[in-house]
Amino acid sequence: MLTTRRDPIVAIATAPGRGAVGIVRVSGSGLEPLVRALCGRPLPARHACYGPFLERDGSAIDHGLALYFPAPHSYSGEDVLELQAHGGTVLLQLMLARCLGAAAEPDPTTGQPRLAGLRLARPGEFTERAFLNGKMDLAQAEAVADLIDAATESAARGAARSLSGAFSDALQGLRERLIGLRTLVEATLDFPEEEIDFLQQADAAGQLQRLRQQLAQVQRQTRQGALLREGIRVVIAGQPNVGKSSLLNALAGAELAIVTPIAGTTRDVLQQSIQIEGVPLHVIDTAGLRASSDEVERIGIERAWAQIAAADVLLWLRDASRAGQQAYDLADAALAAELAERLPAPVAQLQVWNKADLLEPQARTESSAAPPTGSTLQNASAKTTAPSLHLSAKTGSGLDALRQRLLECAGGQSGAEGLYSARARHVQALAQVGLHLHEAEQHLQTPSPRLDLLAEELRLAQNALNQITGQFSADDLLGQIFGSFCIGK
């Protein structure tokens, strides 16, 4: 692995397909002979030079811009050559083949290959080398992929902030405090008779508490950053014919799902991605939940429960126009009990009463503060109790309030300016840091603290924190992260 990381590499750095401009990128050590073979002359550092890209016989493959970045002042930290040609698919393949061929040819002055070992780059290998050569940390490297993959303006801005180091700076603040506390505890291990007084005088307990508070703030921002990148998975569930498909259509602003007065029209899962204030939402319409003898409908209901179990937010849709009707209320109570039994604890739940346009004006006003009379909501278990609101998917009334509530239920916030992008592995790593700091606090608060155990928990906390920026990372983790990049990046 270390040998392959030193090999010179080449790849087409622009997306596949036709375009006005296409880029071929080379990274390695000692690129000057290759530069002369391809461009016919040496290139000044960091200047765009127009000219031909030469075949072996001296003819021009194309004319374009060539840029040479000597190490260490380059993207990868190695010598980098970028050839900007016209963006034809065949032309770029010819340019790529010419780079490989020219590298293997003997240099006229030395008789040795111009760039021995030049090979095609793996996905993400240019950015991997930037990380390995200290041009960026692992969180910044991941932000490169996030910036490329950003599906919303807010996600792009968050990724740009992470790439500039905002997330890394927050982690570095945690790391410095943690190292300071570790240094204090390690020092006391050399003075066993005075360790308790020494820790009290240095306010070790206060330092640990402040560290945990700072960690909690970073965790909140990281969860929001992960939300900004990955979006919210919102599952619309409820009895048949309560307007689930109508609500999906209203949120999406398009007629995506078939809507009829016939109960059980939706028999499969239908998903649509939308945006609310720059945060992506993956809204999923499901089959109505009820007992059914229809084999196809039963399969749809099973799939609905599977989607509910995987939801970030459960939007429990109910029919305000039927509340108080005995048959509806009995089915509603049964569904409330089943949700209480089957709904995973971490899933946020929002109860929405649809068809508010069918209520009498007075009832419509009263319903804004409480569920309709006769509802079984107030008798539901604590697990299924959730904020409720009223709307009409038909008229659009109440949709804006629903959009804001969806963000609140998922821990989001309106206006994502100042946030950075983050990933699920960052959230998990910070959770591990929190667990180790909690254990450290427990050891410190015992009447006779075991400082060796306290020091070990702090060490493990720092290792978990270092995994985010790559200061402590296994090769398989690096392979997984950079393998998800596009080739040429």
C-alpha angles and dihedrals in degrees: 000000000000090000093052090049089061095049116107110249137201134190144154102264099196127078119274116267138048122322144150093257133024127187130212113195129198125189128183144088124301101013096161096099090049091048091054092048094050100037102027094235142043115276126224114242117270096355125123107235123191120215148101126309104224134224119215091267092052097257119132121256089188142325121247147114124310123195125189121197113187117210135299095019098068140090095265097033089244130089106293129195120190121191114195109199135156111297102243116138095227093043093054091049088053090050091050092049091048091054091052092045095047091049091056095046118097115258110241093227099047106019089227125115110280092233112004117210099016108165141167113281123246119235109289094002096130090055091042089057090048087056094045091048093051098251091125139355125247095265090054091047090054089049088061090062091042091053091051093046097041110135097188137040091245092051090051092050091047092050090049090053091050090048090052089055105259094129092042091051091054090050092047090056089055092046094052092052091046093050090049091053092045090051091052094049094044090051092054091056087071092058106047095169094056102033099110095048090043092054093046093050091049090048093234091167091053092047091051092048092050090048091054091049091052090048091052090055092050090047091055091051092045093052089050090048091052088049090051091052103038102028132217123295104219118187119196110210137166145108120318118282097016092122104265094144091043090054092050089052091048094050093045094044091227139085097256102143129050111250122198135150088245113107114236097029092137110066103160140040118278120189132191129175117221136165131240113190091333096312114117117233124194103207116196125196115204140189118275113270113239142111109281137177092201108106095211093048091048090055089051091051091051089052089049091057090048090054091048090054090053096044127119089199127019112208103200104200119201136179112248092189093061099043109122094032108121098226093047094046093050091051089045092054091049091051091048090054093048092049089050089053101042107028112103112243098238094056113108112224131207122186115210128186110210131195094046087153089071094059123096112261093251093047090047090056093047092047092064089074103034142015117271118280113273094029118145091213094100091055095050119114121270090253093062097039108113140152113286135203138176129236145149117237086193098057099024093238111151096013094116090054089050092052092053092046091052090058091047093049091053093047093256129140133211114255111028096203112140095024125120130215119259138173137227091256089057091053091049093047092051089049088056090050089053093051092051092047089050090053090047090053090050091054092047093051096053116106091245106029118211098222093188090060091044091052091048093053090050090050091051090048090055092048090053090049093048091055090070095058095033098248086125112025137140120234092243090058091052091049091051094049100045093038089069092061124097119259112266093035 
